[in-house]
Amino acid sequence: MSHYILDGHEPKRTDPVAWQQWYESADRVVARTPIGPDIVISTVFVGLDLGCDPDRPLVFETEVMEAGIASVDARRERYPTWVEAQLGHAKIVSEYRGI
């Protein structure tokens, strides 16, 4: 599994030791939006490639956290860039708000 850190908003590949050191104190939140009392949409930089294409690592993830829904069953979307993560987050927020 490939490891990444953020340089500004740009993912940079690194080794597992440097990743762990960076990860412990990094601000990885792209966006977090509550949708009513029971739903939160959160988009973060995970720093691990969650995809299958080494030329386009999926290192950002949006998760829809709903009360009463186990994390393993949550809706998730993954992205390769900060900008795509922001756009994906906004799209999901719009869907849940019915906009």
C-alpha positions in Angstrom: 0.0 0.0 0.0 1.4 3.4 -0.9 1.6 6.2 1.7 1.1 9.9 1.1 1.4 13.2 3.0 0.0 16.6 2.1 2.3 19.4 0.9 -0.3 22.2 1.1 -3.2 20.5 -0.7 -0.9 18.3 -2.9 -0.5 14.6 -2.0 3.2 13.6 -2.0 4.3 9.9 -1.9 6.4 9.0 1.2 7.5 6.1 3.2 5.4 4.5 6.0 7.6 5.9 8.9 7.4 9.5 7.6 3.7 9.0 6.9 3.0 7.9 10.4 4.9 10.8 11.9 3.1 13.3 9.7 -0.3 11.6 10.2 -0.3 11.9 14.0 -0.5 15.7 14.0 -1.7 16.6 10.5 -5.0 18.5 9.9 -6.5 16.2 7.2 -10.0 17.6 7.1 -11.1 18.8 3.7 -14.7 19.5 4.8 -17.2 18.4 7.4 -20.9 19.2 7.1 -23.7 18.2 9.5 -27.0 17.5 7.8 -29.6 17.6 10.5 -29.1 15.9 13.9 -28.4 12.4 12.6 -26.1 12.8 9.5 -22.6 14.2 9.1 -20.7 14.3 5.8 -17.0 14.2 6.3 -14.2 14.5 3.7 -10.6 13.8 4.7 -7.2 13.0 3.4 -6.5 9.4 4.4 -3.0 9.3 3.1 -3.2 5.8 1.8 -4.0 4.8 -1.7 -7.4 3.2 -1.5 -7.6 2.7 -5.3 -6.3 0.3 -7.9 -4.6 2.7 -10.3 -1.0 3.6 -9.3 -1.1 6.6 -11.7 -4.2 8.0 -9.9 -4.1 7.2 -6.2 -7.3 7.7 -4.3 -6.1 9.3 -1.1 -9.2 11.4 -0.1 -12.4 10.0 1.1 -15.9 11.3 1.8 -18.0 9.3 4.3 -21.7 9.8 5.1 -22.0 9.0 8.8 -25.6 8.3 9.9 -26.8 7.5 13.4 -27.7 3.9 13.6 -25.6 2.9 10.5 -22.4 0.9 11.1 -19.3 2.5 9.7 -18.7 -0.5 7.4 -22.1 0.2 5.8 -21.6 3.9 5.4 -21.6 5.5 1.9 -18.1 6.4 0.8 -16.6 8.1 -2.2 -12.9 8.4 -3.0 -10.8 11.0 -4.9 -7.3 11.6 -6.1 -7.0 15.4 -5.5 -8.1 18.0 -2.9 -10.2 19.8 -5.5 -12.0 16.7 -6.6 -12.6 15.9 -2.9 -14.1 19.3 -2.3 -16.3 19.0 -5.3 -17.4 15.5 -4.4 -18.2 16.6 -0.8 -20.3 19.5 -2.1 -22.2 17.1 -4.5 -23.0 14.7 -1.7 -24.1 17.5 0.7 -26.4 18.8 -2.1 -27.9 15.3 -2.6 -28.6 14.9 1.1 -30.1 18.4 1.4 -32.2 17.8 -1.6 -30.8 20.7 -3.6 
